[in-house]
């Protein structure tokens, strides 16, 4: 965007104050730097147009610039000082708005981060709870398996005792049956 020097001169010809000009230019999207440059160039252009070209004319006096330290006669601030003050206020306002935007972005980021952190803490708590339940269930199953294995071991030992008592008698009975069967087979053949 070009520096709006002609716009500043046009507004000054309408007797607008520097602060009104600055506010109008800011609304039109000009930066503080562009406005300051335009105001300075407008001052220079105005002064150049007011100074006669060539040789000095009779009665021409060098323009008297007001002191920036004191108000002009009548208690009013000189135009240049008013312009400078308006520009400084515009720059401060622009920087303040930038600061507020940045602070609000930081606050939004902090809020989002806090929400995400709380969600992560909740998930970690749920995972810990699930892990604790799983750990308890595994220990319970191991206890059940241990009890079952102990019961099976006891049953096997009981079966071993039973078989150790019954097996010798069973073997004798099978041997007796076998000899009776052989005797019967021998009788049948002789008949």
Secondary structure, 3 states (H helix, E strand, C coil): CCCCHHHHHHHHHCCCCHHHHHHHHHHCCCCHHHHHHHHHHHHHHHHHHHCCCCCCCCCCCCCCCCCCCCCCHHHCCCHHHHHHHHHHHHHHHHHHHHHHHHHHHHHHHHHHHHHHHHHHHHHHHHHHHHHHHHHHHHHHHHHHHHHHHHHHHHHHHHHHHHHHHHHHHHHHHHHHHHHHHHHHHHHHHHC
